[in-house]
Amino acid sequence: MNSARHPSLYEINTRVWLRRLSEEAGKPVTLAEVDDDVLDDLARRGFDWIWLLSVWQTGAASRAVSRGNPLWQAEFRAALPDLTAQDICGSGFAISAYEVDEAVGGKAALATFRARLAARGLRLMLDFVPNHTALDHAWVKAHPDFYVQGNEQALAAAPENYCRVETDQGPRILAYGRDPNFAGWPDTLQLDYANPVLQSARMTELAAIADQCDGLRCDMAMLLLPEVFHRTWDSTPPPFWPKAIAAVRGDHHGFTFLAEAYWDLERDLQQQGFDYCYDKRLYDRLLHGDAAAIRAHLGAGLDYQSRLARFLENHDEPRAASVFPWPRHQAAAVVTALAPGLRFFHQGQFDGARMRVPAHLCRGPVEGRDAGIVAFYERLLAVLKGEGFREGAWSLIPPDPAWDGNPTGEDFVSFAWDHGEGERHIVVVNYSDHQAQCRLRLPFDGLAGRNVRLVDRMGSESYDRDGTGLVEPGLFIDLGAWRYNVFRVEFVEQSK
């Protein structure tokens, strides 16, 4: 099954989703029992990938930490004011075993779900959490040397980063999983990638996971890079990702790896074999930056751009509807979804959900749907399904001043998609809080001397223009604050 050159992914919080479907059905619903209508709707929206978050087993020890941590409890109650202990099933990133949890139907149910997705042209992505395990993973007792070791001095100096555990080889002090910038996650233990036996065991585990899906989203993938691991733990492991990714692809041709990546390490991870990496930089610039910063980011080489995962929200970020005021939300979504790369959407985003659901919970709040946001995303997804945006050639269009002395051209983000006549598009966004004007020199061959019609796919505007003028001096644009056009470029015959 081949994916598009610029595919789309939809993230589903599996435990929360099945809980909601079960409540609606009045009976337990596992992955094997999701209605055909639900899967048909996912296919209708044009996704290539479905990422099921949190299908693996979480253990009682890590779950107890989730239920007892007072800081986390405050976060949980903000999402669920009527929180109960049963709503806290443990973090989906504190994995005790890479076995499909029986609460979602077990291994057979996942296989059935995957087959039903494949019948609709959809591929399945699952989680791999490489940096750490749950407190009660089998390796803790049987192979404590797989973990970063501590001592009494380390525990006394940084009790937030170490804990005592009982193992088959006697008591040990082991490190909590962490990144170098924060205290440890107390429901996890840190794997030691400087141990070659651990790396070998991890590759065996990874091979078994890859048998059950078409791709993996790798949590905090940059933590395994030798220089990052050294900065955190003062030891330098051999690279893990190049050999692990190559081994999986040796058994599963076309298997896809998506890296959760931060700290400007995206290119490093691409070079180590990842197909896609999170584009947190674009998200931050859309949230806090201006059009010039966004254009600068999109000005990188297309070989790099096409391997970034563009998102406006995910399970770690605040809900887009809660941090991007309307209509800035629309402008940011148009840039994110129609830029090249992997288009990454999150469950609830299309409805305007405002409450982020912590990954420790198996129930989420019931929120009303925002009709305006629903309608906007229906239009955007319909546009995104076109071959021009999935398979076309992309180029950034630098905006020119509309006239001398008018600086507002700098407020635009604009680019073109070319997939041949009938599938040529111009995307232009005024990413500012005021009216702005610019000119865009359209980068398409064959415009001169022809009549051109510009049809807005996201609205009702239609303009006929002389093609020569679209090349020089360029298409005149005048848009209000946060407004946008997605023009299909068509040729029209002159009337005789």
CORCOR-V366563 format. One record per backbone hydrogen bond with DSSP energy under -1.0 kcal/mol. CO is the residue of the C=O (numbers start at 1). NH is the residue of the N-H. E is the energy in kcal/mol with one decimal. If there is no record, write none. Layout:
# CORCOR-V366563
CO	NH	E
CO	NH	E
This chain:
# CORCOR-V366563
7	343	-3.0
8	48	-2.3
8	49	-2.2
9	345	-3.0
10	51	-2.6
11	347	-2.0
12	14	-1.2
12	53	-3.1
13	17	-2.9
14	18	-2.8
15	19	-1.8
16	20	-2.1
17	21	-2.6
18	22	-2.4
19	23	-2.2
20	24	-2.3
21	25	-2.1
22	26	-1.6
22	27	-1.4
30	33	-1.4
35	39	-1.5
36	40	-3.1
37	41	-1.8
38	42	-1.5
39	43	-2.1
40	44	-2.5
41	45	-1.7
42	47	-1.2
43	46	-1.5
48	123	-2.7
49	10	-1.9
50	125	-2.7
51	12	-3.1
53	14	-1.6
55	101	-2.9
57	96	-2.2
57	97	-1.0
59	63	-2.1
60	64	-2.3
61	65	-1.4
62	66	-2.1
63	67	-2.1
64	68	-1.1
65	69	-1.8
69	73	-2.3
70	74	-1.7
71	75	-1.4
72	76	-2.7
73	77	-2.6
74	78	-1.5
75	79	-1.3
76	80	-2.8
80	83	-1.7
84	87	-1.3
85	88	-1.5
87	362	-2.6
91	94	-1.7
95	134	-2.4
97	57	-1.2
97	99	-1.9
99	57	-1.3
101	104	-1.5
101	106	-2.0
104	31	-2.6
106	110	-1.9
107	111	-2.2
108	112	-2.2
109	113	-2.5
110	114	-2.8
111	115	-2.2
112	116	-2.1
113	117	-2.3
114	118	-2.6
115	119	-1.9
117	120	-1.7
117	122	-2.4
118	121	-1.8
123	50	-2.6
124	214	-2.7
124	215	-1.1
125	52	-2.4
126	217	-2.9
128	219	-2.4
131	191	-2.0
133	189	-2.1
134	137	-1.3
137	140	-1.7
138	142	-2.2
139	143	-2.5
141	168	-2.0
143	146	-2.2
144	147	-1.8
146	192	-3.2
148	175	-2.2
151	155	-2.7
152	156	-2.3
153	157	-2.2
154	158	-2.4
158	161	-2.4
161	176	-2.4
163	174	-2.3
165	172	-2.7
167	170	-1.8
172	165	-2.9
173	150	-3.3
174	163	-2.2
175	190	-2.7
177	185	-3.4
179	182	-1.2
185	188	-1.9
189	133	-1.9
190	148	-2.5
192	195	-1.6
195	199	-1.9
196	200	-2.1
197	201	-2.3
198	202	-2.8
199	203	-2.0
200	204	-1.8
201	205	-2.2
202	206	-2.5
203	207	-2.1
204	208	-1.5
205	209	-1.8
206	210	-2.4
209	212	-2.2
214	256	-1.8
215	126	-1.9
216	258	-2.9
217	128	-2.1
218	260	-2.4
220	223	-1.9
221	224	-1.4
222	225	-1.3
225	229	-2.9
226	230	-2.3
227	231	-1.7
228	232	-1.7
229	233	-3.1
230	234	-2.5
240	244	-2.2
241	245	-3.0
242	246	-1.9
243	247	-2.1
244	248	-2.0
245	249	-2.4
246	250	-1.6
248	252	-2.1
252	255	-1.9
256	216	-2.3
257	275	-1.4
257	276	-1.8
258	218	-3.4
259	278	-2.4
260	221	-1.2
262	265	-1.0
265	269	-2.0
266	270	-2.4
267	271	-2.5
269	274	-2.1
270	273	-1.5
276	259	-2.7
277	309	-3.0
279	283	-1.5
280	284	-2.7
281	285	-2.1
282	286	-2.4
283	287	-2.1
284	288	-2.9
285	289	-1.5
290	294	-2.0
291	295	-3.0
292	296	-2.3
293	297	-1.9
294	298	-2.4
297	300	-1.2
301	305	-2.7
302	306	-2.5
304	307	-1.6
305	308	-1.6
307	277	-1.5
308	342	-2.4
309	279	-2.2
310	344	-2.7
319	322	-1.4
320	324	-2.8
325	329	-2.1
327	331	-1.8
328	332	-2.7
329	333	-2.4
330	334	-2.5
331	335	-1.9
332	336	-2.6
333	337	-2.9
334	338	-1.8
342	310	-2.6
343	9	-3.5
345	11	-2.6
346	349	-2.5
348	353	-2.3
351	370	-2.8
358	361	-1.7
359	92	-1.1
360	89	-1.6
360	90	-1.2
370	374	-2.7
371	375	-2.3
372	376	-2.1
373	377	-2.4
374	378	-1.9
375	379	-1.9
376	380	-2.4
377	381	-2.8
378	382	-1.8
379	383	-2.2
380	384	-2.3
381	385	-1.2
383	386	-1.6
386	389	-1.0
387	391	-3.1
390	6	-1.7
393	418	-2.7
395	416	-3.1
400	439	-2.3
403	406	-2.0
407	410	-1.9
408	411	-2.0
409	412	-1.4
411	431	-2.2
413	429	-2.4
414	397	-2.5
415	427	-3.0
416	395	-2.0
417	425	-2.7
418	393	-2.6
420	423	-2.5
423	419	-1.3
424	489	-2.9
425	417	-2.3
426	487	-2.5
427	415	-2.2
428	485	-2.4
429	413	-2.3
429	431	-1.2
430	432	-1.7
432	482	-1.3
436	479	-2.2
438	477	-2.8
439	400	-3.0
440	475	-3.1
447	450	-1.8
450	467	-3.2
451	492	-2.1
452	465	-3.5
453	490	-2.8
454	463	-2.2
455	488	-2.9
461	456	-2.7
463	454	-3.3
465	452	-3.2
468	471	-1.1
468	472	-1.9
469	474	-2.4
470	442	-2.3
475	440	-2.0
477	438	-1.9
479	436	-2.4
480	483	-2.1
483	430	-3.0
485	428	-2.5
486	457	-3.4
487	426	-2.5
488	455	-2.1
490	453	-3.2
